[in-house]
């Protein structure tokens, strides 16, 4: 995958991550939601390599 494609993909994933955080309701957030956010961050980290 070329660098420009990686960058575009990363921007998309970051936007999805930010959207997911915005959608969270602190009163209803549970461990499963936090685990999903951590998984998303791990996936972003892997894509950076």
mmCIF entry with sequence, helices, sheets and N, C-alpha, C, O atoms, coordinates in Angstrom:
data_MODEL
# 
_entry.id   MODEL 
# 
_entity.id                         1 
_entity.type                       polymer 
_entity.pdbx_number_of_molecules   1 
# 
_entity_poly.entity_id                      1 
_entity_poly.type                           'polypeptide(L)' 
_entity_poly.nstd_linkage                   no 
_entity_poly.nstd_monomer                   no 
_entity_poly.pdbx_seq_one_letter_code       
;(UNK)(UNK)(UNK)(UNK)(UNK)(UNK)(UNK)(UNK)(UNK)(UNK)(UNK)(UNK)(UNK)(UNK)(UNK)(UNK)
(UNK)(UNK)(UNK)(UNK)(UNK)(UNK)(UNK)(UNK)(UNK)(UNK)(UNK)(UNK)(UNK)(UNK)(UNK)(UNK)
(UNK)(UNK)(UNK)(UNK)(UNK)(UNK)(UNK)(UNK)(UNK)(UNK)(UNK)(UNK)(UNK)(UNK)(UNK)(UNK)
(UNK)
;
_entity_poly.pdbx_seq_one_letter_code_can   XXXXXXXXXXXXXXXXXXXXXXXXXXXXXXXXXXXXXXXXXXXXXXXXX 
_entity_poly.pdbx_strand_id                 A 
# 
loop_
_entity_poly_seq.entity_id 
_entity_poly_seq.num 
_entity_poly_seq.mon_id 
_entity_poly_seq.hetero 
1 1  UNK n 
1 2  UNK n 
1 3  UNK n 
1 4  UNK n 
1 5  UNK n 
1 6  UNK n 
1 7  UNK n 
1 8  UNK n 
1 9  UNK n 
1 10 UNK n 
1 11 UNK n 
1 12 UNK n 
1 13 UNK n 
1 14 UNK n 
1 15 UNK n 
1 16 UNK n 
1 17 UNK n 
1 18 UNK n 
1 19 UNK n 
1 20 UNK n 
1 21 UNK n 
1 22 UNK n 
1 23 UNK n 
1 24 UNK n 
1 25 UNK n 
1 26 UNK n 
1 27 UNK n 
1 28 UNK n 
1 29 UNK n 
1 30 UNK n 
1 31 UNK n 
1 32 UNK n 
1 33 UNK n 
1 34 UNK n 
1 35 UNK n 
1 36 UNK n 
1 37 UNK n 
1 38 UNK n 
1 39 UNK n 
1 40 UNK n 
1 41 UNK n 
1 42 UNK n 
1 43 UNK n 
1 44 UNK n 
1 45 UNK n 
1 46 UNK n 
1 47 UNK n 
1 48 UNK n 
1 49 UNK n 
# 
_struct_asym.id          A 
_struct_asym.entity_id   1 
# 
loop_
_struct_conf.conf_type_id 
_struct_conf.id 
_struct_conf.pdbx_PDB_helix_id 
_struct_conf.beg_label_comp_id 
_struct_conf.beg_label_asym_id 
_struct_conf.beg_label_seq_id 
_struct_conf.pdbx_beg_PDB_ins_code 
_struct_conf.end_label_comp_id 
_struct_conf.end_label_asym_id 
_struct_conf.end_label_seq_id 
_struct_conf.pdbx_end_PDB_ins_code 
_struct_conf.beg_auth_comp_id 
_struct_conf.beg_auth_asym_id 
_struct_conf.beg_auth_seq_id 
_struct_conf.end_auth_comp_id 
_struct_conf.end_auth_asym_id 
_struct_conf.end_auth_seq_id 
_struct_conf.pdbx_PDB_helix_class 
_struct_conf.details 
_struct_conf.pdbx_PDB_helix_length 
HELX_P HELX_P1 AA1 UNK A 3  ? UNK A 23 ? UNK A 3  UNK A 23 1 ? 21 
HELX_P HELX_P2 AA2 UNK A 31 ? UNK A 48 ? UNK A 31 UNK A 48 1 ? 18 
# 
_struct_conf_type.id          HELX_P 
_struct_conf_type.criteria    ? 
_struct_conf_type.reference   ? 
# 
loop_
_atom_site.group_PDB 
_atom_site.id 
_atom_site.type_symbol 
_atom_site.label_atom_id 
_atom_site.label_alt_id 
_atom_site.label_comp_id 
_atom_site.label_asym_id 
_atom_site.label_entity_id 
_atom_site.label_seq_id 
_atom_site.pdbx_PDB_ins_code 
_atom_site.Cartn_x 
_atom_site.Cartn_y 
_atom_site.Cartn_z 
_atom_site.occupancy 
_atom_site.B_iso_or_equiv 
_atom_site.pdbx_formal_charge 
_atom_site.auth_seq_id 
_atom_site.auth_comp_id 
_atom_site.auth_asym_id 
_atom_site.auth_atom_id 
_atom_site.pdbx_PDB_model_num 
ATOM 1   N N  . UNK A 1 1  ? 0.851   -1.174 0.000  1.00 0.00 ? 1  UNK A N  1 
ATOM 2   C CA . UNK A 1 1  ? 0.000   0.000  0.000  1.00 0.00 ? 1  UNK A CA 1 
ATOM 3   C C  . UNK A 1 1  ? 0.897   1.236  0.000  1.00 0.00 ? 1  UNK A C  1 
ATOM 4   O O  . UNK A 1 1  ? 1.828   1.329  0.799  1.00 0.00 ? 1  UNK A O  1 
ATOM 5   N N  . UNK A 1 2  ? 0.620   2.174  -0.885 1.00 0.00 ? 2  UNK A N  1 
ATOM 6   C CA . UNK A 1 2  ? 1.481   3.351  -0.948 1.00 0.00 ? 2  UNK A CA 1 
ATOM 7   C C  . UNK A 1 2  ? 1.143   4.332  0.169  1.00 0.00 ? 2  UNK A C  1 
ATOM 8   O O  . UNK A 1 2  ? 0.073   4.262  0.775  1.00 0.00 ? 2  UNK A O  1 
ATOM 9   N N  . UNK A 1 3  ? 2.070   5.242  0.430  1.00 0.00 ? 3  UNK A N  1 
ATOM 10  C CA . UNK A 1 3  ? 1.939   6.147  1.571  1.00 0.00 ? 3  UNK A CA 1 
ATOM 11  C C  . UNK A 1 3  ? 0.676   7.003  1.508  1.00 0.00 ? 3  UNK A C  1 
ATOM 12  O O  . UNK A 1 3  ? 0.010   7.191  2.527  1.00 0.00 ? 3  UNK A O  1 
ATOM 13  N N  . UNK A 1 4  ? 0.337   7.522  0.334  1.00 0.00 ? 4  UNK A N  1 
ATOM 14  C CA . UNK A 1 4  ? -0.849  8.366  0.211  1.00 0.00 ? 4  UNK A CA 1 
ATOM 15  C C  . UNK A 1 4  ? -2.118  7.582  0.539  1.00 0.00 ? 4  UNK A C  1 
ATOM 16  O O  . UNK A 1 4  ? -3.027  8.103  1.185  1.00 0.00 ? 4  UNK A O  1 
ATOM 17  N N  . UNK A 1 5  ? -2.171  6.343  0.095  1.00 0.00 ? 5  UNK A N  1 
ATOM 18  C CA . UNK A 1 5  ? -3.315  5.489  0.384  1.00 0.00 ? 5  UNK A CA 1 
ATOM 19  C C  . UNK A 1 5  ? -3.393  5.183  1.874  1.00 0.00 ? 5  UNK A C  1 
ATOM 20  O O  . UNK A 1 5  ? -4.479  5.175  2.454  1.00 0.00 ? 5  UNK A O  1 
ATOM 21  N N  . UNK A 1 6  ? -2.239  4.931  2.496  1.00 0.00 ? 6  UNK A N  1 
ATOM 22  C CA . UNK A 1 6  ? -2.195  4.670  3.941  1.00 0.00 ? 6  UNK A CA 1 
ATOM 23  C C  . UNK A 1 6  ? -2.692  5.894  4.713  1.00 0.00 ? 6  UNK A C  1 
ATOM 24  O O  . UNK A 1 6  ? -3.444  5.767  5.679  1.00 0.00 ? 6  UNK A O  1 
ATOM 25  N N  . UNK A 1 7  ? -2.263  7.075  4.276  1.00 0.00 ? 7  UNK A N  1 
ATOM 26  C CA . UNK A 1 7  ? -2.660  8.306  4.946  1.00 0.00 ? 7  UNK A CA 1 
ATOM 27  C C  . UNK A 1 7  ? -4.173  8.530  4.824  1.00 0.00 ? 7  UNK A C  1 
ATOM 28  O O  . UNK A 1 7  ? -4.828  8.894  5.800  1.00 0.00 ? 7  UNK A O  1 
ATOM 29  N N  . UNK A 1 8  ? -4.713  8.316  3.646  1.00 0.00 ? 8  UNK A N  1 
ATOM 30  C CA . UNK A 1 8  ? -6.156  8.467  3.439  1.00 0.00 ? 8  UNK A CA 1 
ATOM 31  C C  . UNK A 1 8  ? -6.935  7.487  4.304  1.00 0.00 ? 8  UNK A C  1 
ATOM 32  O O  . UNK A 1 8  ? -7.948  7.842  4.906  1.00 0.00 ? 8  UNK A O  1 
ATOM 33  N N  . UNK A 1 9  ? -6.455  6.261  4.359  1.00 0.00 ? 9  UNK A N  1 
ATOM 34  C CA . UNK A 1 9  ? -7.106  5.232  5.169  1.00 0.00 ? 9  UNK A CA 1 
ATOM 35  C C  . UNK A 1 9  ? -7.045  5.607  6.650  1.00 0.00 ? 9  UNK A C  1 
ATOM 36  O O  . UNK A 1 9  ? -8.026  5.439  7.376  1.00 0.00 ? 9  UNK A O  1 
ATOM 37  N N  . UNK A 1 10 ? -5.910  6.106  7.090  1.00 0.00 ? 10 UNK A N  1 
ATOM 38  C CA . UNK A 1 10 ? -5.742  6.506  8.482  1.00 0.00 ? 10 UNK A CA 1 
ATOM 39  C C  . UNK A 1 10 ? -6.688  7.654  8.825  1.00 0.00 ? 10 UNK A C  1 
ATOM 40  O O  . UNK A 1 10 ? -7.307  7.648  9.889  1.00 0.00 ? 10 UNK A O  1 
ATOM 41  N N  . UNK A 1 11 ? -6.803  8.632  7.938  1.00 0.00 ? 11 UNK A N  1 
ATOM 42  C CA . UNK A 1 11 ? -7.717  9.755  8.178  1.00 0.00 ? 11 UNK A CA 1 
ATOM 43  C C  . UNK A 1 11 ? -9.150  9.270  8.315  1.00 0.00 ? 11 UNK A C  1 
ATOM 44  O O  . UNK A 1 11 ? -9.891  9.747  9.174  1.00 0.00 ? 11 UNK A O  1 
ATOM 45  N N  . UNK A 1 12 ? -9.538  8.333  7.478  1.00 0.00 ? 12 UNK A N  1 
ATOM 46  C CA . UNK A 1 12 ? -10.887 7.773  7.544  1.00 0.00 ? 12 UNK A CA 1 
ATOM 47  C C  . UNK A 1 12 ? -11.109 7.078  8.877  1.00 0.00 ? 12 UNK A C  1 
ATOM 48  O O  . UNK A 1 12 ? -12.136 7.285  9.524  1.00 0.00 ? 12 UNK A O  1 
ATOM 49  N N  . UNK A 1 13 ? -10.162 6.261  9.287  1.00 0.00 ? 13 UNK A N  1 
ATOM 50  C CA . UNK A 1 13 ? -10.296 5.533  10.551 1.00 0.00 ? 13 UNK A CA 1 
ATOM 51  C C  . UNK A 1 13 ? -10.323 6.488  11.749 1.00 0.00 ? 13 UNK A C  1 
ATOM 52  O O  . UNK A 1 13 ? -11.067 6.261  12.703 1.00 0.00 ? 13 UNK A O  1 
ATOM 53  N N  . UNK A 1 14 ? -9.521  7.549  11.707 1.00 0.00 ? 14 UNK A N  1 
ATOM 54  C CA . UNK A 1 14 ? -9.531  8.532  12.788 1.00 0.00 ? 14 UNK A CA 1 
ATOM 55  C C  . UNK A 1 14 ? -10.877 9.245  12.860 1.00 0.00 ? 14 UNK A C  1 
ATOM 56  O O  . UNK A 1 14 ? -11.389 9.506  13.948 1.00 0.00 ? 14 UNK A O  1 
ATOM 57  N N  . UNK A 1 15 ? -11.441 9.554  11.710 1.00 0.00 ? 15 UNK A N  1 
ATOM 58  C CA . UNK A 1 15 ? -12.750 10.196 11.673 1.00 0.00 ? 15 UNK A CA 1 
ATOM 59  C C  . UNK A 1 15 ? -13.815 9.263  12.254 1.00 0.00 ? 15 UNK A C  1 
ATOM 60  O O  . UNK A 1 15 ? -14.696 9.705  12.992 1.00 0.00 ? 15 UNK A O  1 
ATOM 61  N N  . UNK A 1 16 ? -13.730 7.972  11.918 1.00 0.00 ? 16 UNK A N  1 
ATOM 62  C CA . UNK A 1 16 ? -14.673 7.000  12.458 1.00 0.00 ? 16 UNK A CA 1 
ATOM 63  C C  . UNK A 1 16 ? -14.520 6.885  13.974 1.00 0.00 ? 16 UNK A C  1 
ATOM 64  O O  . UNK A 1 16 ? -15.508 6.773  14.700 1.00 0.00 ? 16 UNK A O  1 
ATOM 65  N N  . UNK A 1 17 ? -13.281 6.913  14.437 1.00 0.00 ? 17 UNK A N  1 
ATOM 66  C CA . UNK A 1 17 ? -13.012 6.832  15.870 1.00 0.00 ? 17 UNK A CA 1 
ATOM 67  C C  . UNK A 1 17 ? -13.603 8.051  16.588 1.00 0.00 ? 17 UNK A C  1 
ATOM 68  O O  . UNK A 1 17 ? -14.262 7.910  17.618 1.00 0.00 ? 17 UNK A O  1 
ATOM 69  N N  . UNK A 1 18 ? -13.366 9.234  16.044 1.00 0.00 ? 18 UNK A N  1 
ATOM 70  C CA . UNK A 1 18 ? -13.892 10.464 16.652 1.00 0.00 ? 18 UNK A CA 1 
ATOM 71  C C  . UNK A 1 18 ? -15.417 10.448 16.667 1.00 0.00 ? 18 UNK A C  1 
ATOM 72  O O  . UNK A 1 18 ? -16.035 10.868 17.645 1.00 0.00 ? 18 UNK A O  1 
ATOM 73  N N  . UNK A 1 19 ? -16.012 9.971  15.601 1.00 0.00 ? 19 UNK A N  1 
ATOM 74  C CA . UNK A 1 19 ? -17.476 9.870  15.533 1.00 0.00 ? 19 UNK A CA 1 
ATOM 75  C C  . UNK A 1 19 ? -17.996 8.918  16.605 1.00 0.00 ? 19 UNK A C  1 
ATOM 76  O O  . UNK A 1 19 ? -19.001 9.194  17.261 1.00 0.00 ? 19 UNK A O  1 
ATOM 77  N N  . UNK A 1 20 ? -17.314 7.812  16.771 1.00 0.00 ? 20 UNK A N  1 
ATOM 78  C CA . UNK A 1 20 ? -17.724 6.811  17.778 1.00 0.00 ? 20 UNK A CA 1 
ATOM 79  C C  . UNK A 1 20 ? -17.663 7.414  19.183 1.00 0.00 ? 20 UNK A C  1 
ATOM 80  O O  . UNK A 1 20 ? -18.558 7.183  19.996 1.00 0.00 ? 20 UNK A O  1 
ATOM 81  N N  . UNK A 1 21 ? -16.623 8.176  19.465 1.00 0.00 ? 21 UNK A N  1 
ATOM 82  C CA . UNK A 1 21 ? -16.497 8.809  20.781 1.00 0.00 ? 21 UNK A CA 1 
ATOM 83  C C  . UNK A 1 21 ? -17.621 9.826  20.985 1.00 0.00 ? 21 UNK A C  1 
ATOM 84  O O  . UNK A 1 21 ? -18.210 9.898  22.064 1.00 0.00 ? 21 UNK A O  1 
ATOM 85  N N  . UNK A 1 22 ? -17.912 10.606 19.948 1.00 0.00 ? 22 UNK A N  1 
ATOM 86  C CA . UNK A 1 22 ? -18.988 11.597 20.052 1.00 0.00 ? 22 UNK A CA 1 
ATOM 87  C C  . UNK A 1 22 ? -20.342 10.962 20.323 1.00 0.00 ? 22 UNK A C  1 
ATOM 88  O O  . UNK A 1 22 ? -21.198 11.572 20.964 1.00 0.00 ? 22 UNK A O  1 
ATOM 89  N N  . UNK A 1 23 ? -20.541 9.743  19.840 1.00 0.00 ? 23 UNK A N  1 
ATOM 90  C CA . UNK A 1 23 ? -21.824 9.056  19.996 1.00 0.00 ? 23 UNK A CA 1 
ATOM 91  C C  . UNK A 1 23 ? -22.006 8.423  21.382 1.00 0.00 ? 23 UNK A C  1 
ATOM 92  O O  . UNK A 1 23 ? -23.119 8.057  21.758 1.00 0.00 ? 23 UNK A O  1 
ATOM 93  N N  . UNK A 1 24 ? -20.927 8.299  22.126 1.00 0.00 ? 24 UNK A N  1 
ATOM 94  C CA . UNK A 1 24 ? -21.018 7.648  23.435 1.00 0.00 ? 24 UNK A CA 1 
ATOM 95  C C  . UNK A 1 24 ? -21.792 8.498  24.433 1.00 0.00 ? 24 UNK A C  1 
ATOM 96  O O  . UNK A 1 24 ? -21.604 9.711  24.520 1.00 0.00 ? 24 UNK A O  1 
ATOM 97  N N  . UNK A 1 25 ? -22.646 7.850  25.166 1.00 0.00 ? 25 UNK A N  1 
ATOM 98  C CA . UNK A 1 25 ? -23.368 8.482  26.262 1.00 0.00 ? 25 UNK A CA 1 
ATOM 99  C C  . UNK A 1 25 ? -22.681 8.037  27.554 1.00 0.00 ? 25 UNK A C  1 
ATOM 100 O O  . UNK A 1 25 ? -22.708 6.854  27.893 1.00 0.00 ? 25 UNK A O  1 
ATOM 101 N N  . UNK A 1 26 ? -22.071 8.968  28.270 1.00 0.00 ? 26 UNK A N  1 
ATOM 102 C CA . UNK A 1 26 ? -21.334 8.586  29.484 1.00 0.00 ? 26 UNK A CA 1 
ATOM 103 C C  . UNK A 1 26 ? -22.166 7.787  30.489 1.00 0.00 ? 26 UNK A C  1 
ATOM 104 O O  . UNK A 1 26 ? -21.631 6.959  31.227 1.00 0.00 ? 26 UNK A O  1 
ATOM 105 N N  . UNK A 1 27 ? -23.453 8.035  30.512 1.00 0.00 ? 27 UNK A N  1 
ATOM 106 C CA . UNK A 1 27 ? -24.323 7.329  31.453 1.00 0.00 ? 27 UNK A CA 1 
ATOM 107 C C  . UNK A 1 27 ? -24.558 5.873  31.043 1.00 0.00 ? 27 UNK A C  1 
ATOM 108 O O  . UNK A 1 27 ? -24.902 5.035  31.877 1.00 0.00 ? 27 UNK A O  1 
ATOM 109 N N  . UNK A 1 28 ? -24.370 5.578  29.749 1.00 0.00 ? 28 UNK A N  1 
ATOM 110 C CA . UNK A 1 28 ? -24.661 4.238  29.254 1.00 0.00 ? 28 UNK A CA 1 
ATOM 111 C C  . UNK A 1 28 ? -23.430 3.491  28.749 1.00 0.00 ? 28 UNK A C  1 
ATOM 112 O O  . UNK A 1 28 ? -23.546 2.355  28.289 1.00 0.00 ? 28 UNK A O  1 
ATOM 113 N N  . UNK A 1 29 ? -22.267 4.105  28.826 1.00 0.00 ? 29 UNK A N  1 
ATOM 114 C CA . UNK A 1 29 ? -21.033 3.482  28.352 1.00 0.00 ? 29 UNK A CA 1 
ATOM 115 C C  . UNK A 1 29 ? -20.597 2.391  29.325 1.00 0.00 ? 29 UNK A C  1 
ATOM 116 O O  . UNK A 1 29 ? -20.576 2.592  30.539 1.00 0.00 ? 29 UNK A O  1 
ATOM 117 N N  . UNK A 1 30 ? -20.252 1.232  28.769 1.00 0.00 ? 30 UNK A N  1 
ATOM 118 C CA . UNK A 1 30 ? -19.792 0.136  29.610 1.00 0.00 ? 30 UNK A CA 1 
ATOM 119 C C  . UNK A 1 30 ? -18.424 -0.361 29.132 1.00 0.00 ? 30 UNK A C  1 
ATOM 120 O O  . UNK A 1 30 ? -17.839 0.190  28.199 1.00 0.00 ? 30 UNK A O  1 
ATOM 121 N N  . UNK A 1 31 ? -17.942 -1.382 29.772 1.00 0.00 ? 31 UNK A N  1 
ATOM 122 C CA . UNK A 1 31 ? -16.623 -1.921 29.464 1.00 0.00 ? 31 UNK A CA 1 
ATOM 123 C C  . UNK A 1 31 ? -16.527 -2.379 28.005 1.00 0.00 ? 31 UNK A C  1 
ATOM 124 O O  . UNK A 1 31 ? -15.487 -2.227 27.365 1.00 0.00 ? 31 UNK A O  1 
ATOM 125 N N  . UNK A 1 32 ? -17.607 -2.930 27.497 1.00 0.00 ? 32 UNK A N  1 
ATOM 126 C CA . UNK A 1 32 ? -17.626 -3.382 26.099 1.00 0.00 ? 32 UNK A CA 1 
ATOM 127 C C  . UNK A 1 32 ? -17.346 -2.217 25.147 1.00 0.00 ? 32 UNK A C  1 
ATOM 128 O O  . UNK A 1 32 ? -16.606 -2.369 24.174 1.00 0.00 ? 32 UNK A O  1 
ATOM 129 N N  . UNK A 1 33 ? -17.936 -1.060 25.428 1.00 0.00 ? 33 UNK A N  1 
ATOM 130 C CA . UNK A 1 33 ? -17.710 0.120  24.588 1.00 0.00 ? 33 UNK A CA 1 
ATOM 131 C C  . UNK A 1 33 ? -16.252 0.566  24.651 1.00 0.00 ? 33 UNK A C  1 
ATOM 132 O O  . UNK A 1 33 ? -15.656 0.908  23.629 1.00 0.00 ? 33 UNK A O  1 
ATOM 133 N N  . UNK A 1 34 ? -15.691 0.560  25.835 1.00 0.00 ? 34 UNK A N  1 
ATOM 134 C CA . UNK A 1 34 ? -14.293 0.955  26.012 1.00 0.00 ? 34 UNK A CA 1 
ATOM 135 C C  . UNK A 1 34 ? -13.370 -0.038 25.311 1.00 0.00 ? 34 UNK A C  1 
ATOM 136 O O  . UNK A 1 34 ? -12.394 0.361  24.676 1.00 0.00 ? 34 UNK A O  1 
ATOM 137 N N  . UNK A 1 35 ? -13.672 -1.316 25.424 1.00 0.00 ? 35 UNK A N  1 
ATOM 138 C CA . UNK A 1 35 ? -12.886 -2.342 24.728 1.00 0.00 ? 35 UNK A CA 1 
ATOM 139 C C  . UNK A 1 35 ? -12.910 -2.127 23.217 1.00 0.00 ? 35 UNK A C  1 
ATOM 140 O O  . UNK A 1 35 ? -11.894 -2.307 22.546 1.00 0.00 ? 35 UNK A O  1 
ATOM 141 N N  . UNK A 1 36 ? -14.056 -1.745 22.689 1.00 0.00 ? 36 UNK A N  1 
ATOM 142 C CA . UNK A 1 36 ? -14.183 -1.475 21.252 1.00 0.00 ? 36 UNK A CA 1 
ATOM 143 C C  . UNK A 1 36 ? -13.323 -0.280 20.853 1.00 0.00 ? 36 UNK A C  1 
ATOM 144 O O  . UNK A 1 36 ? -12.685 -0.303 19.800 1.00 0.00 ? 36 UNK A O  1 
ATOM 145 N N  . UNK A 1 37 ? -13.297 0.757  21.675 1.00 0.00 ? 37 UNK A N  1 
ATOM 146 C CA . UNK A 1 37 ? -12.449 1.923  21.389 1.00 0.00 ? 37 UNK A CA 1 
ATOM 147 C C  . UNK A 1 37 ? -10.967 1.537  21.422 1.00 0.00 ? 37 UNK A C  1 
ATOM 148 O O  . UNK A 1 37 ? -10.190 1.980  20.577 1.00 0.00 ? 37 UNK A O  1 
ATOM 149 N N  . UNK A 1 38 ? -10.588 0.730  22.377 1.00 0.00 ? 38 UNK A N  1 
ATOM 150 C CA . UNK A 1 38 ? -9.191  0.275  22.466 1.00 0.00 ? 38 UNK A CA 1 
ATOM 151 C C  . UNK A 1 38 ? -8.833  -0.560 21.241 1.00 0.00 ? 38 UNK A C  1 
ATOM 152 O O  . UNK A 1 38 ? -7.737  -0.429 20.695 1.00 0.00 ? 38 UNK A O  1 
ATOM 153 N N  . UNK A 1 39 ? -9.761  -1.421 20.809 1.00 0.00 ? 39 UNK A N  1 
ATOM 154 C CA . UNK A 1 39 ? -9.524  -2.222 19.611 1.00 0.00 ? 39 UNK A CA 1 
ATOM 155 C C  . UNK A 1 39 ? -9.325  -1.323 18.393 1.00 0.00 ? 39 UNK A C  1 
ATOM 156 O O  . UNK A 1 39 ? -8.461  -1.583 17.555 1.00 0.00 ? 39 UNK A O  1 
ATOM 157 N N  . UNK A 1 40 ? -10.128 -0.267 18.301 1.00 0.00 ? 40 UNK A N  1 
ATOM 158 C CA . UNK A 1 40 ? -10.001 0.656  17.177 1.00 0.00 ? 40 UNK A CA 1 
ATOM 159 C C  . UNK A 1 40 ? -8.635  1.357  17.206 1.00 0.00 ? 40 UNK A C  1 
ATOM 160 O O  . UNK A 1 40 ? -8.000  1.532  16.166 1.00 0.00 ? 40 UNK A O  1 
ATOM 161 N N  . UNK A 1 41 ? -8.195  1.753  18.394 1.00 0.00 ? 41 UNK A N  1 
ATOM 162 C CA . UNK A 1 41 ? -6.878  2.390  18.511 1.00 0.00 ? 41 UNK A CA 1 
ATOM 163 C C  . UNK A 1 41 ? -5.751  1.425  18.149 1.00 0.00 ? 41 UNK A C  1 
ATOM 164 O O  . UNK A 1 41 ? -4.785  1.811  17.490 1.00 0.00 ? 41 UNK A O  1 
ATOM 165 N N  . UNK A 1 42 ? -5.878  0.172  18.581 1.00 0.00 ? 42 UNK A N  1 
ATOM 166 C CA . UNK A 1 42 ? -4.883  -0.839 18.228 1.00 0.00 ? 42 UNK A CA 1 
ATOM 167 C C  . UNK A 1 42 ? -4.819  -1.031 16.713 1.00 0.00 ? 42 UNK A C  1 
ATOM 168 O O  . UNK A 1 42 ? -3.740  -1.170 16.138 1.00 0.00 ? 42 UNK A O  1 
ATOM 169 N N  . UNK A 1 43 ? -5.979  -1.035 16.084 1.00 0.00 ? 43 UNK A N  1 
ATOM 170 C CA . UNK A 1 43 ? -6.038  -1.192 14.633 1.00 0.00 ? 43 UNK A CA 1 
ATOM 171 C C  . UNK A 1 43 ? -5.368  -0.002 13.934 1.00 0.00 ? 43 UNK A C  1 
ATOM 172 O O  . UNK A 1 43 ? -4.649  -0.174 12.950 1.00 0.00 ? 43 UNK A O  1 
ATOM 173 N N  . UNK A 1 44 ? -5.612  1.196  14.450 1.00 0.00 ? 44 UNK A N  1 
ATOM 174 C CA . UNK A 1 44 ? -4.964  2.386  13.876 1.00 0.00 ? 44 UNK A CA 1 
ATOM 175 C C  . UNK A 1 44 ? -3.446  2.309  14.033 1.00 0.00 ? 44 UNK A C  1 
ATOM 176 O O  . UNK A 1 44 ? -2.694  2.635  13.115 1.00 0.00 ? 44 UNK A O  1 
ATOM 177 N N  . UNK A 1 45 ? -3.021  1.880  15.192 1.00 0.00 ? 45 UNK A N  1 
ATOM 178 C CA . UNK A 1 45 ? -1.589  1.747  15.442 1.00 0.00 ? 45 UNK A CA 1 
ATOM 179 C C  . UNK A 1 45 ? -0.962  0.743  14.465 1.00 0.00 ? 45 UNK A C  1 
ATOM 180 O O  . UNK A 1 45 ? 0.112   1.001  13.921 1.00 0.00 ? 45 UNK A O  1 
ATOM 181 N N  . UNK A 1 46 ? -1.615  -0.385 14.242 1.00 0.00 ? 46 UNK A N  1 
ATOM 182 C CA . UNK A 1 46 ? -1.104  -1.387 13.316 1.00 0.00 ? 46 UNK A CA 1 
ATOM 183 C C  . UNK A 1 46 ? -1.015  -0.831 11.899 1.00 0.00 ? 46 UNK A C  1 
ATOM 184 O O  . UNK A 1 46 ? -0.081  -1.147 11.163 1.00 0.00 ? 46 UNK A O  1 
ATOM 185 N N  . UNK A 1 47 ? -1.974  -0.013 11.524 1.00 0.00 ? 47 UNK A N  1 
ATOM 186 C CA . UNK A 1 47 ? -1.966  0.562  10.163 1.00 0.00 ? 47 UNK A CA 1 
ATOM 187 C C  . UNK A 1 47 ? -0.837  1.580  9.983  1.00 0.00 ? 47 UNK A C  1 
ATOM 188 O O  . UNK A 1 47 ? -0.406  1.841  8.860  1.00 0.00 ? 47 UNK A O  1 
ATOM 189 N N  . UNK A 1 48 ? -0.362  2.151  11.086 1.00 0.00 ? 48 UNK A N  1 
ATOM 190 C CA . UNK A 1 48 ? 0.724   3.122  11.004 1.00 0.00 ? 48 UNK A CA 1 
ATOM 191 C C  . UNK A 1 48 ? 2.065   2.481  10.707 1.00 0.00 ? 48 UNK A C  1 
ATOM 192 O O  . UNK A 1 48 ? 2.986   3.148  10.236 1.00 0.00 ? 48 UNK A O  1 
ATOM 193 N N  . UNK A 1 49 ? 2.176   1.200  10.979 1.00 0.00 ? 49 UNK A N  1 
ATOM 194 C CA . UNK A 1 49 ? 3.456   0.506  10.812 1.00 0.00 ? 49 UNK A CA 1 
ATOM 195 C C  . UNK A 1 49 ? 3.730   0.221  9.365  1.00 0.00 ? 49 UNK A C  1 
ATOM 196 O O  . UNK A 1 49 ? 4.765   -0.358 9.035  1.00 0.00 ? 49 UNK A O  1 
# 
